[in-house]
């Protein structure tokens, strides 16, 4: 109440002061400059410090409201500043009546009245963001060592994406000087192409904050001051001070790791390729080995087979040699002896004798030719070169002609009886039939004694044609019957009877060619009978060009 | 005139051998198998026997062995005339006491030489 009401202007001033005293937003007070005693304080200022009336604050030593005591030296300094700049301002912590500490921004402006110096003090409670930030810095101070020494980059941003703190590692990582990053937008550190997405993530993160690692789903990149990009791994966390939320990002430069990973991936690829290559090579080697083994096996099998064939051939050869020795030598002897005698018969009267010996030579040569033909036929059969040639033949005619042929060579008193039943015309191979019957008949003659009876029977009924040759000769033992049809095989009881051992083998082969069966019934000393049966192929018969009506 | 018994199952060859020997003034007796041969040898007392080995009834070896066991036939000179040309057959024949082993095929001159040389012994 040291303002006096003087004039209209003064009245306005009075009203102004009154309104300030009651309704100002902040603490407004007046302090004696020399004593720093509060001489005036407005109502909001009283409320700020938790007092009930202005009187409680009046005469208080202003700096007393501060949390931290102020030394005389500091007061001196403040005065110096005011003197120099015309005002003083700072931010400091204040304590209310009930002990609540808060930050306030103080500004002091000097003025004089009636020779006394005063200070207009305006104190604004710093808003909670600022307050939180300060706490954060306080925290930073507390954990400063941690932050400064961490090899990992630590960046703290507020809700507005403004960087509040970046530790030395982060600065180094991004290429900034100390303090350069504070108040910069977070986007500064993010490559342009990722900006859009980043904003989305950022907003989503602040809506639903959760501590999480970033970049696990894909590769994250950050941007240095010089614009270069580098791969990073980021862990996000939140930090809340006085309801204000901050995001803390722990950033690792993973360039090296990435390179290492790439190297590992490349190495892996190389390794895989090598493994694949080796596997392929191995597979190839195995394949080669297998084929070699197979080849060896085949070669062995072929060798075995050829060895078998050779053995068979050797056996055949030895049997042939034996056969030739026995069968060739006798007719050759006849040829040689008859030739000798031809030389001796030189007179005209000797002509009949000469003719007889010429006939003997011819007959012996024919016998030799027959033996050779038998041998060659076996070869042809083996090579599959003989094919039946079918035509309609008259059985009775064929068989009788054959019988006439062999009559000359039968033994004394031997009788050949022939019977036929059924149709005379048969669809058959005449040449093969002749060969078969000739063989069986000569055997019957050869192995039967004089005055014995040889029976030939043929039947032709429906599609079945059978041929039976029966003698009363020396017979064949059961043991010999097992080998009867083998090449060069000769029964044990015919050793001293001429024969090649080829006849029955050829008979069997020809029978098989004609799709027939051969059966032998024989008893030693009683006789032998061969029964051949052929199932005639009517389809074949009908379709044949050689059909005879 | 020397009498020679020929034992041979091939009738034509038998006739040829006989003819060759007759032309050289030998008397011949013929047999077509081993059994007949022994009968003839015993009955005819030939000066020599020419015998095939592979013949019916009894083979040549059996014939020789049989005749060797009888006093009146064991000294008759014996020639094998055979298709069996193996060394072992030859050896077996001589071991049995044959005087000559002649293999087929043979020509008349060789046969006569063999007969003459055996008769001279």
Contacts between the chains, C-beta under 8 A, distances in Angstrom:
chain1	res1	chain2	res2	distance
A	325	B	83	5.8
A	325	B	84	7.2
A	325	B	85	5.8
A	325	B	86	7.9
A	326	B	54	6.8
A	326	B	83	5.1
A	326	B	84	7.9
A	329	B	83	3.7
A	329	B	85	7.2
A	329	B	103	7.4
A	329	B	104	3.8
A	329	B	105	5.5
A	330	B	10	5.3
A	330	B	13	6.2
A	330	B	83	5.9
A	330	B	104	6.2
A	332	B	104	6.8
A	332	B	105	3.6
A	333	B	13	5.5
A	333	B	16	7.8
A	333	B	83	8.0
A	333	B	104	4.3
A	333	B	105	4.2
A	333	B	106	6.0
A	334	B	10	7.4
A	334	B	12	5.5
A	334	B	13	5.1
A	334	B	16	6.1
A	335	B	105	7.2
A	336	B	105	4.9
A	336	B	106	6.4
A	336	B	107	4.5
A	336	B	108	7.5
A	337	B	13	6.8
A	337	B	16	3.9
A	337	B	17	6.6
A	337	B	19	8.0
A	337	B	20	6.1
A	337	B	106	7.4
A	337	B	107	7.1
A	337	B	108	5.8
A	337	B	111	7.8
A	338	B	16	5.9
A	339	B	107	7.4
A	340	B	20	6.3
A	340	B	107	5.4
A	340	B	108	3.1
A	340	B	109	6.8
A	341	B	16	6.6
A	341	B	19	5.7
A	341	B	20	6.4
A	341	B	23	7.4
A	341	B	108	6.8
A	344	B	23	5.6
A	344	B	108	7.8
A	357	B	16	7.8
A	360	B	12	5.7
A	360	B	16	7.2
A	363	B	12	7.7
A	364	B	12	7.7
A	495	B	54	6.8
A	495	B	59	7.9
A	496	B	9	7.4
A	496	B	54	4.3
A	496	B	55	5.6
A	496	B	56	5.5
A	496	B	59	5.5
A	497	B	56	6.4
A	498	B	9	8.0
A	498	B	10	7.5
